[in-house]
Each structure stands twice: as structure tokens, then as C-alpha cells.
Amino acid sequence: MKHIPQAALSEIPAGLVSVSDYATYAKSFIAPSIYEYIVGGGADEVTLRRNREALDNIMIMPRVLRDCTQGSTSFSLMGESFRHPVMLAPVAFHRLVHPSGEIATAQACSVLETAMTVSTLASQPMESIADELTGPKWFQLYFQQSRDFTLSLIKRAQIAGFTMLVVTVDAPLHGIRNRAQRAGFELPEGVEAVNLRDRPPLPSRVFEPSQSVVFQGMMSEVPTWADIEWLLSQTDMPIILKGILSPLDALHAKDLGIAGVIVSNHGGRTLDCVPATIEMLPRIRAMVGDDYPLVLDGAIERGTDVFKALALGANAVMLGRPQLYALSVAGALGVAHMLRIIREELEVTMALAGTPTVSDIDTTCLLLN
């Protein structure tokens, strides 16, 4: 019998009380192949599991009898003010799960004073999304084969009011996503990367028998560090690199003049069997120093997760999949509720750990071996 997804709810069920609950509820609101595409990771999903397990293995060491009455989650980063250190990561094709797509997500972000990073592969025009955002708004860039078209995307983002350019560097090609393959996932009719409609056609190429479709084909057109240097010379927008795991890559980015990096393994969706982001975070922090901006994503779904990331050196965290789960269940209301849950969980965690402000959270707040 064919599964027919439920329409988004207009009120939040009483039993939906955690961010992870949304993943469970979402199964009833998303077509099976689309759900498998979203929830799945790369290959055997080793990294997907490791992201969560590594967070669970970190224990918080609370301090008691601290005065937290002046507590706040507010902070500043790269010249911008944030209500709390939870942002939305760039996620493609929100219209896979809700007709309003990124528009509804942006509306929720504005209500909950949450920064949103809009994907190159958004299913709504970047300008329309930007119009709904009242807080910090960042634009995520996938390099295009045409440099002119790449620059045109950046110009559109600047005109729309985006303040940071987030360049994804860990997905030059799709990882091996067996779960999505087994589910037969395809983009449904009516869902597309609307901001790429005017992209020049990709060049056709004939391969010699000795050539690899991967190395001489797909990888021949992807960006390198030289392209990052070129991009720095072409725009005055601060550039952040997303998808850094190696401390040496983070240091190289800093030395080039990159404004900050996002410690990410693409949610375990590209190369499998790489470390969890939370494992690499303290090593990257040690390499780049105390003041260099670091954001982390990867399996964040509890206020305690946010706290652990801040303690290990992150300035903020990003949520990926949870925004789609929440959007599918209850549209903008669901995303707002999901964000409220994790923000309030962070406040409770900070209060119970005796850390009234985010600047009070450091490695002394964790049980470290």
C-alpha cells in the first residue's frame, strides 16, 4: 500500500518534547524515499553513528552554588550579535518536506532569533528567503564550473543582504549514499535548485579508456585552495569554509585570511569512516588559537550537545536534519518549536552546570580523561 504523507500539523502534539522526537514524527509526514535520503549517511554510516556516539561519551562536570541570575546565551561572532549559539546549517531542497520550503524555515528563524545559512541548492529564491530573515543571514556557496556564474550568485547574495559567505569544501562530489539508492530517491517534480536555473550548461566530455570518470572527470572541475584564494580576491564578503576536519586545513584557512571555519563532516553524508566533528574540534581549536571563529555541526540535538561543543572550543553550533524533520511535521511552527526546545535546554544545562554565560563554558565544565 502506497504511503501518503500526512499534511503538516497546525499545533504541536503534547508528546513532542525533544528535538529527536521530530525525527520519529517525521516518518509520517515525509514520503519514504525522501525520508531515507534525509536520514541516511554515506556508505555504511560509520561516521553518521560516530557523530552521535562521540557526543554521548562526553560527560559534563557541573559546579554548584553559582549565581546564574544574570545568565544569558547572547554572544558576538565576527562582528554580528546572536541571541543564542544555535544556527541552522545550509540544507538543500526544503520543499521536499513542505510546500513553503525555506520560506517557512526562515520565518521560524526570525521568530526565534536564530541565524540561518541558506543553501545554494535552496528550493526557494535566495532573495525571498532573505526577505523573511530579521537576524543574521549567511549564504552557502557551492563553487560552480563557471567562475562568472559563481560570482553572480555571490552578487545576488550581497544585494539580498547576506553578510557571510559559507563555502562548502568537503563535498566536491556526492558520497556513496547506499540508503538513498536502495530507497530509489529522486527529486520529485516541482522541487529544484531554483537559484541555479540560469547556470550555463555543463561541458560534455569524452573519456579515454585509461581515464577515470571520477579523477579525470568529476574531480577535474572542483575547487582547490587556489580557487579559494581567487575568491578572496573577488569579494569583500567574509568567507567561512564549511567541511573542515583537519587541524592543518583549519590553520591554512586562517593563514589565507578566511574569516572562520565550520568543523563538519557533512553530517556523515560524504566520505564515510572519518572522525566525528566533536572529536576534531578541540584539536582544531588548539591549532588555530583561542580567538579564531569555529562553528560545529554533526548530530547536535540536545542543549547538552551545544554545551559540550562550546566547552570544547566552538563559538556556535549548526543544526542540519532537525530543521527538515520539524518543517515536515508542522511547518514554520514546527521549526520554531524545535529551536525553542534546544535553546531552552541549553539555558537549563548552563544553569545546572553553574555557567551563566557562554563565555563561562570551557573545558573545566567537562569530565576529561
C-alpha positions as CSV (number, residue, x, y, z in Angstrom):
1,M,0.0,0.0,0.0
2,K,1.4,3.4,-1.0
3,H,2.4,5.7,1.9
4,I,0.7,9.0,1.7
5,P,2.4,11.6,4.0
6,Q,0.3,13.5,6.4
7,A,-0.3,17.2,6.0
8,A,1.7,19.4,8.3
9,L,0.1,20.0,11.7
10,S,-1.3,23.3,12.9
11,E,-0.4,22.6,16.6
12,I,2.3,20.7,18.4
13,P,1.3,17.3,19.9
14,A,1.8,17.1,23.6
15,G,4.1,14.2,23.3
16,L,6.6,16.0,21.0
17,V,9.0,17.3,23.6
18,S,12.6,16.9,22.2
19,V,14.4,17.6,19.0
20,S,14.9,13.9,18.4
21,D,11.2,13.4,18.7
22,Y,10.8,15.3,15.4
23,A,12.8,12.6,13.6
24,T,10.3,10.0,14.8
25,Y,7.3,12.0,14.0
26,A,8.6,13.0,10.6
27,K,8.3,9.4,9.2
28,S,4.5,10.0,8.9
29,F,4.9,13.3,7.2
30,I,7.6,12.6,4.6
31,A,7.5,10.2,1.6
32,P,9.6,7.1,2.4
33,S,12.3,7.6,-0.3
34,I,12.7,11.2,0.7
35,Y,12.9,10.3,4.4
36,E,15.6,7.8,3.7
37,Y,17.5,10.4,1.6
38,I,17.4,12.8,4.5
39,V,18.1,10.5,7.4
40,G,20.8,8.5,5.6
41,G,24.6,8.9,5.7
42,G,27.4,7.7,3.5
43,A,28.1,4.1,2.7
44,D,27.9,2.0,5.9
45,E,27.1,5.2,8.0
46,V,30.0,4.7,10.4
47,T,30.6,8.4,10.6
48,L,26.8,9.1,10.9
49,R,26.7,6.9,14.1
50,R,30.1,8.1,15.4
51,N,28.9,11.8,15.4
52,R,26.2,10.8,17.9
53,E,28.2,8.3,19.9
54,A,31.1,10.7,20.4
55,L,28.8,13.4,21.8
56,D,27.2,10.9,24.1
57,N,30.5,9.8,25.5
58,I,31.4,13.3,26.8
59,M,30.3,14.0,30.4
60,I,29.5,17.4,31.9
61,M,31.1,18.3,35.3
62,P,28.7,20.8,36.9
63,R,29.6,23.4,39.5
64,V,27.0,24.3,42.2
65,L,26.0,27.3,44.2
66,R,26.8,29.7,41.3
67,D,24.8,32.9,40.8
68,C,23.2,32.5,37.4
69,T,20.5,35.2,37.8
70,Q,22.2,37.4,35.2
71,G,22.6,34.5,32.8
72,S,22.3,34.9,29.0
73,T,23.1,32.9,25.9
74,S,23.8,36.0,23.8
75,F,27.2,36.4,22.2
76,S,29.0,38.1,19.3
77,L,30.9,36.5,16.5
78,M,32.7,38.1,13.5
79,G,31.1,41.4,14.2
80,E,27.5,40.1,14.5
81,S,25.3,39.7,17.5
82,F,23.5,36.4,18.2
83,R,20.7,35.7,20.7
84,H,22.0,32.2,21.2
85,P,24.7,29.9,19.8
86,V,22.5,27.7,17.7
87,M,22.2,28.3,13.9
88,L,20.6,26.5,11.1
89,A,23.1,24.8,8.7
90,P,22.7,25.0,4.9
91,V,20.3,22.2,3.9
92,A,19.1,21.7,0.3
93,F,15.6,21.4,-1.0
94,H,13.3,22.3,1.9
95,R,10.4,21.9,-0.4
96,L,11.0,18.2,-0.3
97,V,9.1,18.2,3.0
98,H,6.9,21.3,3.0
99,P,5.3,23.4,0.2
100,S,6.7,26.6,1.6
101,G,10.1,25.2,2.0
102,E,12.8,27.6,3.1
103,I,10.3,30.5,3.4
104,A,8.7,28.8,6.4
105,T,12.1,27.9,7.9
106,A,13.2,31.5,7.6
107,Q,10.0,32.7,9.3
108,A,10.7,30.4,12.2
109,C,14.3,31.6,12.5
110,S,13.1,35.2,12.7
111,V,10.7,34.4,15.5
112,L,13.3,32.5,17.5
113,E,16.1,35.0,16.7
114,T,18.1,32.3,15.0
115,A,20.8,32.7,12.3
116,M,20.1,30.8,9.1
117,T,22.5,29.7,6.4
118,V,20.8,29.4,3.0
119,S,22.0,26.7,0.6
120,T,22.9,27.2,-3.0
121,L,20.6,24.3,-3.5
122,A,17.6,26.0,-1.9
123,S,14.2,25.3,-3.4
124,Q,13.1,28.9,-3.0
125,P,14.8,32.1,-4.4
126,M,17.5,33.3,-2.1
127,E,16.0,36.8,-2.2
128,S,12.6,35.6,-1.0
129,I,14.2,33.7,1.9
130,A,16.3,36.7,2.8
131,D,13.2,38.9,3.0
132,E,11.9,36.7,5.8
133,L,15.0,36.8,7.9
134,T,15.4,39.5,10.5
135,G,18.5,38.1,12.2
136,P,22.0,37.1,10.8
137,K,21.7,35.5,7.4
138,W,24.5,33.7,5.8
139,F,24.7,32.3,2.2
140,Q,26.3,28.9,1.5
141,L,28.1,28.6,-1.8
142,Y,28.9,25.6,-3.9
143,F,31.5,26.6,-6.4
144,Q,30.1,26.4,-10.0
145,Q,32.1,25.4,-13.0
146,S,31.6,28.9,-14.4
147,R,33.5,31.5,-12.4
148,D,31.3,34.2,-13.8
149,F,28.2,32.3,-12.6
150,T,29.8,31.7,-9.2
151,L,30.4,35.5,-8.9
152,S,26.8,36.2,-10.0
153,L,25.5,34.1,-7.1
154,I,27.7,36.0,-4.7
155,K,26.5,39.3,-6.0
156,R,22.9,38.2,-5.7
157,A,23.6,37.2,-2.1
158,Q,25.2,40.6,-1.3
159,I,22.3,42.5,-2.8
160,A,19.8,40.4,-0.8
161,G,21.6,41.3,2.4
162,F,23.5,38.1,3.3
163,T,26.5,39.0,5.4
164,M,28.7,35.9,5.3
165,L,29.7,33.6,2.5
166,V,29.9,30.0,3.6
167,V,31.9,27.9,1.1
168,T,31.3,24.1,1.4
169,V,34.6,22.3,0.7
170,D,34.0,18.7,1.8
171,A,31.6,17.7,-0.9
172,P,33.3,18.1,-4.3
173,L,31.2,15.1,-5.4
174,H,28.4,13.1,-3.8
175,G,29.5,10.4,-1.3
176,I,28.3,6.8,-1.7
177,R,24.8,7.0,-0.3
178,N,23.5,3.5,-0.4
179,R,20.4,4.1,1.8
180,A,19.1,6.7,-0.7
181,Q,20.0,4.4,-3.6
182,R,18.1,1.5,-2.1
183,A,15.1,3.7,-1.5
184,G,15.1,4.9,-5.1
185,F,15.3,8.5,-4.2
186,E,14.8,11.1,-6.9
187,L,13.9,14.8,-6.7
188,P,10.2,14.9,-7.2
189,E,8.6,17.1,-9.9
190,G,8.4,20.7,-8.8
191,V,11.4,20.6,-6.5
192,E,14.6,22.1,-7.9
193,A,17.6,24.3,-7.1
194,V,15.8,27.4,-8.3
195,N,18.9,29.7,-7.8
196,L,20.8,27.7,-10.4
197,R,18.2,28.0,-13.2
198,D,20.4,30.3,-15.2
199,R,23.5,28.2,-14.8
200,P,25.4,27.6,-18.0
201,P,25.2,24.1,-19.4
202,L,27.9,21.7,-18.2
203,P,30.5,20.8,-20.8
204,S,30.3,17.4,-22.4
205,R,33.4,15.2,-22.3
206,V,34.6,12.0,-23.9
207,F,36.8,9.8,-21.8
208,E,39.7,7.7,-22.9
209,P,39.7,4.1,-21.8
210,S,42.6,4.8,-19.5
211,Q,40.9,7.8,-17.8
212,S,38.7,7.7,-14.7
213,V,35.3,9.3,-14.6
214,V,36.0,10.3,-11.0
215,F,39.6,11.6,-11.2
216,Q,39.8,13.0,-14.8
217,G,36.0,13.7,-14.9
218,M,34.2,14.8,-11.7
219,M,37.4,16.0,-9.9
220,S,38.8,17.9,-12.8
221,E,36.3,20.8,-12.2
222,V,36.2,21.0,-8.4
223,P,37.8,23.9,-6.5
224,T,41.2,23.8,-4.9
225,W,43.0,26.1,-2.5
226,A,43.9,28.3,-5.5
227,D,40.2,28.8,-6.1
228,I,39.7,29.9,-2.5
229,E,42.5,32.4,-2.9
230,W,40.9,33.7,-6.1
231,L,37.5,34.0,-4.3
232,L,39.1,36.1,-1.6
233,S,40.3,38.5,-4.2
234,Q,36.9,38.8,-5.8
235,T,34.6,39.6,-2.9
236,D,34.7,41.7,0.2
237,M,32.2,39.3,1.9
238,P,33.8,37.5,4.9
239,I,34.4,33.9,3.8
240,I,33.9,30.9,6.0
241,L,34.9,27.4,5.0
242,K,32.5,24.6,5.9
243,G,33.7,21.0,6.0
244,I,37.0,21.2,7.8
245,L,38.2,18.2,9.9
246,S,42.0,18.5,9.6
247,P,43.7,21.0,12.0
248,L,46.2,21.6,9.3
249,D,43.4,22.7,6.9
250,A,42.0,24.9,9.5
251,L,45.3,26.6,10.1
252,H,45.8,27.0,6.3
253,A,42.4,28.7,6.1
254,K,43.3,31.0,8.9
255,D,46.7,31.9,7.3
256,L,44.9,32.7,4.0
257,G,42.6,35.2,5.6
258,I,39.5,33.0,5.8
259,A,37.2,34.6,8.5
260,G,36.4,31.3,10.2
261,V,35.7,27.6,9.6
262,I,32.8,25.2,10.3
263,V,34.0,21.9,11.7
264,S,31.8,19.5,9.7
265,N,31.8,16.1,8.1
266,H,28.6,16.9,6.1
267,G,26.5,15.1,8.6
268,G,28.3,11.8,7.7
269,R,26.9,12.1,4.2
270,T,30.0,12.3,2.1
271,L,33.2,10.4,3.0
272,D,32.4,7.6,5.5
273,C,34.8,6.5,8.2
274,V,36.1,9.9,9.1
275,P,36.2,11.2,12.7
276,A,33.2,12.7,14.5
277,T,33.3,16.5,14.4
278,I,33.3,16.8,18.2
279,E,36.5,14.6,18.3
280,M,38.3,17.0,16.0
281,L,37.0,20.3,17.5
282,P,39.5,20.6,20.4
283,R,42.4,19.7,18.1
284,I,41.4,22.3,15.6
285,R,40.9,24.9,18.4
286,A,44.4,24.1,19.7
287,M,45.9,24.6,16.2
288,V,44.2,27.9,15.4
289,G,44.3,29.6,18.8
290,D,41.6,30.9,21.1
291,D,40.2,33.8,19.0
292,Y,39.6,32.2,15.6
293,P,35.9,31.7,14.9
294,L,34.8,28.0,14.9
295,V,31.3,26.7,14.4
296,L,30.5,22.9,14.7
297,D,27.8,20.7,13.2
298,G,27.2,17.0,13.4
299,A,24.4,15.2,15.4
300,I,23.6,18.2,17.6
301,E,20.1,17.6,19.0
302,R,20.2,18.5,22.7
303,G,21.1,21.5,24.8
304,T,23.7,19.4,26.4
305,D,25.3,18.8,22.9
306,V,25.5,22.5,22.4
307,F,27.1,22.9,25.8
308,K,29.7,20.2,25.1
309,A,30.6,21.8,21.8
310,L,31.1,25.2,23.4
311,A,33.2,23.7,26.2
312,L,35.5,22.1,23.6
313,G,36.1,25.3,21.7
314,A,33.1,26.0,19.4
315,N,31.7,29.5,19.2
316,A,28.4,28.2,18.0
317,V,26.8,25.1,16.5
318,M,24.6,24.3,13.5
319,L,21.6,22.1,13.1
320,G,21.0,20.2,9.9
321,R,18.5,17.4,9.6
322,P,16.3,18.5,12.6
323,Q,15.1,21.6,10.6
324,L,13.7,19.4,7.9
325,Y,12.1,17.0,10.3
326,A,10.4,19.9,12.2
327,L,9.4,21.6,9.0
328,S,7.7,18.4,7.7
329,V,5.7,17.9,10.9
330,A,4.4,21.4,11.5
331,G,5.9,23.9,9.0
332,A,7.2,27.2,10.4
333,L,5.6,26.4,13.8
334,G,7.5,23.1,14.0
335,V,10.8,24.7,13.2
336,A,10.2,27.4,15.8
337,H,9.2,24.9,18.4
338,M,12.2,22.8,17.7
339,L,14.5,25.8,18.1
340,R,12.8,26.8,21.3
341,I,13.3,23.3,22.7
342,I,17.1,23.3,22.1
343,R,17.5,26.9,23.2
344,E,15.7,26.3,26.5
345,E,17.6,23.0,27.0
346,L,20.8,24.9,26.6
347,E,19.7,27.5,29.2
348,V,18.7,24.7,31.7
349,T,22.1,23.0,31.1
350,M,24.0,26.2,31.7
351,A,22.1,27.0,34.9
352,L,22.5,23.5,36.3
353,A,26.2,23.4,35.3
354,G,26.8,26.7,37.0
355,T,27.8,28.7,33.8
356,P,25.6,31.7,33.5
357,T,27.0,32.9,30.2
358,V,28.5,31.2,27.1
359,S,31.9,32.7,28.0
360,D,31.8,30.8,31.2
361,I,31.7,27.4,29.4
362,D,35.2,25.8,28.9
363,T,36.9,22.5,29.3
364,T,36.7,22.7,33.1
365,C,33.0,22.1,32.6
366,L,33.6,18.6,31.3
367,L,34.9,15.3,32.7
368,L,38.0,14.8,30.6
369,N,40.4,11.9,30.8
